[in-house]
Amino acid sequence: MDKNAPIGVFDSGVGGLTVAREIMRQIPNERIVYFGDTARVPYGSKSKDNIIKFSRQIIRFLQTENVKAIVIACNTASALALDEMQQEFDLPILGVVKPGAKVAVETTANKRIGLIGTEANIRSGVYTRYIKSLDDEAKVFEKACPLFVPLVEEGWLHDDITLQVASRYLEELKEKDIDTLIMGCTHYPLIRSTIRKVMGDKVNLVNPAYETAIELKNLLERDNLANKCDVDSPSSMYRFYVSDAEEKFKLFANSILPFDITMTKQINIENY
Amino acid sequence: MDKNAPIGVFDSGVGGLTVAREIMRQIPNERIVYFGDTARVPYGSKSKDNIIKFSRQIIRFLQTENVKAIVIACNTASALALDEMQQEFDLPILGVVKPGAKVAVETTANKRIGLIGTEANIRSGVYTRYIKSLDDEAKVFEKACPLFVPLVEEGWLHDDITLQVASRYLEELKEKDIDTLIMGCTHYPLIRSTIRKVMGDKVNLVNPAYETAIELKNLLERDNLANKCDVDSPSSMYRFYVSDAEEKFKLFANSILPFDITMTKQINIENY
C-alpha cells in the first residue's frame, strides 16, 4: 500500500467534517478524501440494512480513490455497519464509536455515563455494549435527540429554542447523576456550548472525534502506513465528494473547516 | 387501461399519507398503491437533479404495480419533478402544487398569498409561478420552514416549542397582511392548529391535498378511468411500499389513517 495514499473519511452528510477537521489537525501530513452522502442524509432515522448498504457503496467508491484506510466519521454508521464493513473489506476501517466509548470509560469517576445520539444509534445499543466490555461496572444512560441535527443544519447554534429543546432532551440524564456525556453524533459538538449550559460545568463532554484521530494515527504508525511527506496546501491534500449538490455542502464545510474548500464533486453513489 | 387498476401515490416518506387519506375519503372506490421513500427522506433539503432521479425510480416501480395514474403527493417533488415526469412517462401524472395554487387564488380576497414549504420547494419558485399564471396581480410571500418536518416527525404536534418555532418562521408573513396561506408541505396540515394559533383566525389555511383529490377525481372521469366497482376492505384496496424499514412507517401511518394498515413491504428503490 502506498503511504502517500489518502485516508477515506465518510459521513451521512456534513457532520463528519468535525472528525475530518480533527484528523487534519492531529495528522496534518495525511491526505483525505471525504465523502458526504448528502442525497440520503440523515442516517439516524433509518434502518440497519440500509445503513449497511449505504456504507458498502461508499467504501466501494472510496476504494476507486485508492484510499489506504477508512474512517467511518458517522456515529450511526459506525454503530450499525462497522463490524460488517470490517469483514467485507480488506483494508483498515475505523469507526468513531469505539474511540468515544474508550474516552468515556477513561474519563468517568463515578462510572455513570450519559450517551446522546440519533435514534438508530441509540436503538442499536452498540455504544453501551462497547462501554460495558471495557468496564462492566459502568452504567450508561441513553437518550436519542432527533431534533439536534436539524437545529444545527438550520444554523440555530446559539439560540434560545435550541436551549429549550436541549433542556427537554437532557432533563432525564441530569437526574441520573452522570459525570460524563458522550456527544454521540458528529453534529453535536457544534452545539457544545448549549449542551454545556444545560448539563452544567461538572459533566465532562466527550467528543469522539478527538480520540478517533489518535487511534487513526496509531493505526497508521503500527501498520507502517503513515505518510512522512511534507504538508502540502489544503487544496491538494483534501478532496470532497457528495451525492447531492455541492453548493450547500461547500457553504457548511467552509463554516466548519479552517480553510475554504475548493475541490468538491457530486457523484452518483448508487452506481457503486 | 384497466379501470380497476390502482392509483399510484408517492411521497418522500409519510407526509403524503395526508394526501392519500384525502383521496380515500373523496374517491373511496379507487385502489391505491402508496410508496414512501423512507430510505432517502427528506427531499426538501436536496437538489432538483436528485429529486428528479428519485421520482423517476419511484414511477418506474409504481408501473410494475400497473397503476393507471400517479399522484405526486409531495410538494417538493411536485415542484421540482412534475414537468419532467409528465414528459417522460405515458400515463396521467398529477402533482399537489397546481391544485394548491388554484385554491389559493380562488380563496384570496386581497390577492396577498403566503406560502410555506421546504427549502427546495421555496427555492424552485414553482408555486409562485403557477399562482402568477392564474392571476398576475397576486402577490406571493414565501418562507421556508425546515424545522417543521422534524418537529412533526418527533410528534411535537401540540407543543410550546413548535409554537415558538412557528412564531419565528411566520412572523415576517404576518407582517405582509396576507389573507391566505398555502401549507406547501404534506407534513404541515398535521400542525395546522399551531399554524392557526400564530396566524390568527382571519387567514385562510390552504391544504392542497383536498383540491388534489378533486382534480384526480375529475381526471379519472374525463379519461374514462374511474373505478365503478363497490368499495372493498382497506386491506385489499390499499397497499403500502417503503424503501426503509416498515415498522416506523406503519406506526406513523396508523396514527394518520382512519384504519390500521396491514400490507406494508420494503423494496430496494435503487433497482428501478
Chai-1 contact restraints between the chains, C-beta under 6 A:
chainA,res_idxA,chainB,res_idxB,connection_type,confidence,min_distance_angstrom,max_distance_angstrom,comment,restraint_id
A,A39,B,N50,contact,1.0,0.0,6.0,A-B,restraint_1
A,R40,B,R40,contact,1.0,0.0,6.0,A-B,restraint_2
A,K46,B,D244,contact,1.0,0.0,6.0,A-B,restraint_3
A,S47,B,D244,contact,1.0,0.0,6.0,A-B,restraint_4
A,S47,B,A245,contact,1.0,0.0,6.0,A-B,restraint_5
A,N50,B,A39,contact,1.0,0.0,6.0,A-B,restraint_6
A,N50,B,D244,contact,1.0,0.0,6.0,A-B,restraint_7
A,P146,B,E154,contact,1.0,0.0,6.0,A-B,restraint_8
A,L147,B,P150,contact,1.0,0.0,6.0,A-B,restraint_9
A,L147,B,E154,contact,1.0,0.0,6.0,A-B,restraint_10
A,P150,B,L147,contact,1.0,0.0,6.0,A-B,restraint_11
A,P150,B,P150,contact,1.0,0.0,6.0,A-B,restraint_12
A,E154,B,P146,contact,1.0,0.0,6.0,A-B,restraint_13
A,E154,B,L147,contact,1.0,0.0,6.0,A-B,restraint_14
A,I161,B,Q164,contact,1.0,0.0,6.0,A-B,restraint_15
A,Q164,B,I161,contact,1.0,0.0,6.0,A-B,restraint_16
A,D244,B,K46,contact,1.0,0.0,6.0,A-B,restraint_17
A,D244,B,S47,contact,1.0,0.0,6.0,A-B,restraint_18
A,D244,B,N50,contact,1.0,0.0,6.0,A-B,restraint_19
A,A245,B,S47,contact,1.0,0.0,6.0,A-B,restraint_20
A,E270,B,E270,contact,1.0,0.0,6.0,A-B,restraint_21
